[in-house]
Amino acid sequence: MNLVSASAPPIVEFKDVVKRYGRGPNILENINLRADQGDFVSLIGPSGCGKSTILKLISGLSPISDGSIVIDGMKPVDAREEVFFVFQEPTLMPWLTIKENVAIPMKLSGQHNGQKRDQIVAESLALVGLTERADYYPRQLSGGQKMRVSIARAVSTSPKILLMDEPFGALDEMTRDHLNEELLAIRQKQQWTAFFVTHSVAESVFLSNRIIVLSANPGRIHSEIRVDLPYPRTEETRLSPAYQKLVGEVSALLRSVERLKPAAAHV
């Protein structure tokens, strides 16, 4: 689902980006990538190929070494209010209730007050099906419910760009599938752009309209797969021959990338 015309400027654009730490080897090299508003971009590849590093560069948490990144016309450090990062762990404050955890970003940024903030928190919890647990504490929730809280906290800020670093990796397959469906339902309403890191090919195909495959040592963009399956996507999508065919093709491509020698690991 691309929500803007092809002529519109990209919301995220990497040009010849290089990332290294100190005088060490390049972690990422020659990264050229653009995403339009409404794209759902999954990043997959071998361990150590720089998937999570790309998210950190977009968020401004880590500076680039060479090249340029533009986020909605701004440098990453100037676009932080438009970006929300969902990490692998829910990172909830155990002494706060669920609704208080969701309100944290708005309180920190001074965004909204009183009744308006409470309304947004309630709407965000409703989106993830946790209205009845608003006054619970994190210890009273399952792993999947905690991740729902993390998503509610993210969407409460109405971000333009949502970054997600293997948020469902520790969950069982059934819970992951349900959360994938809920995430797409929320995106349909809020229409943010997503960058999603995962090791699951099936998850990347289900969620994305674009899959970026990275090779390692250093991390480079090896290839891109367009996923033309229609939205909304449901359990029936997973049973369709088109979906299963794509999962097989992407899996085969990923295996071929993992077999590349470091010196040849690029397009």
Buried (B, 14 or more C-beta within 10 A) or exposed (E): BBEBEEEEEBBBBBEEBBBBEEEEEBBBBBBEBBBBBBBBBBBBBBEBBBBBBBBBBBBBBBEBBEBEBBBBEBBBEEBBEBBBBBBBBBBBEEEBBBBBBBBBBBEEEEBBEEEEBBEBBBEBBEBBEBBEBBEBBBEEBEBBBBBBBBBBBBBBBBBBBBBBBBBBBBBEEEBBBBBBBBBBBBBEEBBBBBBBBBBBBBBBBBBBBBBBBBBBBBBBBBBEBEBEBEEEBEEEBBEBEEBEEBBEEBBEBBEEBBEBEEEEBBE
